[in-house]
Amino acid sequence: MSRKPGALPPATGAPEHLVEHVHGPDCHHEPVQAPVRRDTPKLGRNDPCYCGSGKKFKKCHGLSLQERLQERLQERL
């Protein structure tokens, strides 16, 4: 069974929002977004801390961040 490009699939009895949508070069239902660019490189946990202490971020200022995240998780439970 051949179909014209862009033709709808045969009726299956399923609601329209459940019919599988096939993405292809002619699919334009979502606008293309530009990638997000950072002004500065991302600071990793093992990178030196930004404060200049010489410690890794995770052992310096990252530690307080980690504690705050754990507190928030405990509040949700």
Backbone as numpy.savetxt, mean C-alpha at the origin, in Angstrom:
# Nx Ny Nz CAx CAy CAz Cx Cy Cz
-16.01 -19.61 -28.91 -16.86 -18.44 -28.91 -15.95 -17.21 -28.91
-16.02 -16.40 -29.93 -15.20 -15.19 -29.99 -16.09 -13.98 -29.73
-15.50 -12.98 -29.08 -16.21 -11.76 -28.76 -15.44 -10.58 -29.30
-16.15 -9.51 -29.52 -15.49 -8.27 -29.92 -14.76 -7.69 -28.72
-13.63 -7.00 -28.93 -12.95 -6.35 -27.81 -13.88 -5.36 -27.13
-13.94 -5.41 -25.82 -14.79 -4.50 -25.06 -16.21 -5.00 -24.88
-16.54 -6.15 -25.49 -17.88 -6.69 -25.36 -18.06 -7.29 -23.97
-19.29 -7.26 -23.47 -19.58 -7.82 -22.16 -19.60 -9.33 -22.24
-19.22 -10.01 -21.14 -19.29 -11.47 -21.15 -20.74 -11.92 -21.18
-20.99 -13.16 -21.57 -22.36 -13.65 -21.62 -23.00 -13.60 -20.24
-24.31 -13.45 -20.20 -25.03 -13.35 -18.94 -24.86 -14.64 -18.15
-24.55 -14.51 -16.86 -24.34 -15.67 -16.01 -25.39 -15.79 -14.93
-26.23 -14.80 -14.80 -27.23 -14.80 -13.75 -26.70 -14.18 -12.46
-25.40 -13.89 -12.42 -24.79 -13.27 -11.24 -25.02 -11.77 -11.30
-25.07 -11.12 -10.13 -25.19 -9.66 -10.13 -24.03 -9.03 -10.89
-24.30 -7.88 -11.46 -23.31 -7.23 -12.32 -21.99 -6.96 -11.60
-22.04 -6.59 -10.30 -20.80 -6.27 -9.59 -19.96 -7.52 -9.29
-20.53 -8.73 -9.48 -19.78 -9.96 -9.25 -19.20 -10.56 -10.53
-19.57 -10.01 -11.67 -19.03 -10.50 -12.94 -17.58 -10.07 -13.02
-16.70 -11.01 -13.34 -15.26 -10.73 -13.38 -14.94 -9.68 -14.43
-14.15 -8.70 -14.02 -13.72 -7.64 -14.93 -12.34 -7.99 -15.44
-12.16 -7.97 -16.73 -10.87 -8.28 -17.32 -10.14 -6.98 -17.61
-8.98 -6.80 -16.98 -8.18 -5.61 -17.20 -7.32 -5.80 -18.44
-7.17 -4.75 -19.19 -6.36 -4.81 -20.39 -5.97 -3.42 -20.82
-5.37 -3.30 -21.99 -4.92 -1.99 -22.44 -6.06 -1.01 -22.68
-7.29 -1.49 -22.89 -8.43 -0.61 -23.12 -9.21 -0.32 -21.84
-8.73 -0.77 -20.71 -9.41 -0.57 -19.43 -8.99 0.77 -18.86
-9.94 1.70 -18.75 -9.62 3.06 -18.29 -10.53 3.48 -17.14
-10.93 2.55 -16.29 -11.86 2.91 -15.23 -11.18 3.50 -14.01
-9.87 3.40 -13.87 -9.15 4.00 -12.75 -8.10 4.98 -13.28
-8.06 6.19 -12.74 -7.04 7.14 -13.21 -5.64 6.69 -12.78
-4.67 6.98 -13.61 -3.29 6.63 -13.31 -2.73 7.68 -12.35
-2.15 7.21 -11.23 -1.60 8.13 -10.25 -0.08 8.17 -10.39
0.47 9.34 -10.15 1.92 9.48 -10.17 2.50 8.85 -8.91
3.68 8.22 -9.00 4.26 7.61 -7.80 4.64 8.66 -6.77
4.55 8.29 -5.50 4.91 9.19 -4.41 6.42 9.22 -4.28
6.99 10.40 -4.23 8.44 10.56 -4.09 8.73 11.23 -2.76
9.69 10.71 -2.02 10.10 11.30 -0.75 11.13 12.39 -1.01
11.10 13.43 -0.15 12.11 14.48 -0.24 13.44 13.99 0.31
13.39 13.16 1.34 14.59 12.60 1.96 14.48 11.09 1.94
15.61 10.39 1.96 15.52 8.92 1.98 14.86 8.42 3.26
14.20 7.28 3.16 13.53 6.70 4.31 14.56 6.25 5.34
14.28 6.52 6.61 15.19 6.14 7.68 14.83 4.73 8.14
15.75 3.79 7.98 15.51 2.41 8.39 15.85 2.21 9.85
15.39 1.12 10.42 15.63 0.83 11.84 17.11 0.64 12.13
17.87 0.12 11.19 19.29 -0.16 11.42 20.20 0.98 10.98
19.62 2.06 10.48 20.43 3.23 10.10 20.84 4.00 11.35
21.93 4.76 11.27 22.30 5.60 12.42 21.18 6.59 12.72
20.98 6.87 14.01 19.90 7.77 14.43 20.16 9.18 13.91
19.09 9.88 13.61 19.19 11.24 13.07 19.69 12.24 14.09
19.68 11.89 15.39 20.08 12.85 16.42 21.60 12.97 16.54
22.34 12.04 15.92 23.80 12.12 15.95 24.43 11.40 17.13
23.67 10.56 17.85 24.20 9.87 19.02 25.18 8.75 18.65
25.12 8.30 17.41 25.97 7.18 16.99 25.28 5.84 17.17
24.13 5.82 17.84 23.37 4.58 18.03 22.51 4.32 16.80
22.08 3.06 16.68 21.11 2.75 15.63 19.78 3.40 16.01
19.00 3.75 15.00 17.70 4.39 15.22 16.82 3.54 16.13
16.83 2.21 15.93 15.94 1.35 16.72 16.32 1.33 18.20
17.58 1.65 18.53 18.01 1.65 19.92 17.99 3.06 20.53
17.70 4.07 19.73 17.70 5.45 20.22 16.28 6.01 20.15
15.97 6.82 19.17 14.64 7.42 19.05 13.60 6.42 18.56
14.02 5.36 17.89 13.08 4.34 17.43 12.49 3.55 18.58
13.22 3.49 19.70 12.73 2.77 20.85 11.46 3.41 21.40
11.43 4.73 21.49 10.23 5.40 21.98 9.07 5.21 21.01
9.37 5.18 19.73 8.33 4.93 18.73 7.75 3.54 18.91
8.63 2.57 19.13 8.19 1.19 19.32 7.31 1.08 20.57
7.70 1.76 21.66 6.92 1.73 22.89 5.53 2.33 22.67
5.46 3.43 21.92 4.16 4.06 21.65 3.25 3.13 20.85
3.83 2.42 19.89 3.03 1.50 19.09 2.50 0.35 19.95
3.34 -0.15 20.85 2.89 -1.23 21.72 1.79 -0.75 22.66
1.90 0.48 23.17 0.85 1.03 24.02 -0.48 1.12 23.28
-0.43 1.57 22.03 -1.65 1.67 21.23 -2.28 0.31 21.01
-1.43 -0.71 20.78 -1.96 -2.05 20.58 -2.63 -2.56 21.85
-2.04 -2.28 23.01 -2.62 -2.71 24.28 -3.96 -2.01 24.54
-4.08 -0.75 24.12 -5.33 -0.02 24.30 -6.46 -0.64 23.50
-6.14 -1.19 22.35 -7.16 -1.78 21.49 -7.64 -3.13 22.01
-6.83 -3.80 22.79 -7.22 -5.13 23.29 -8.12 -5.06 24.47
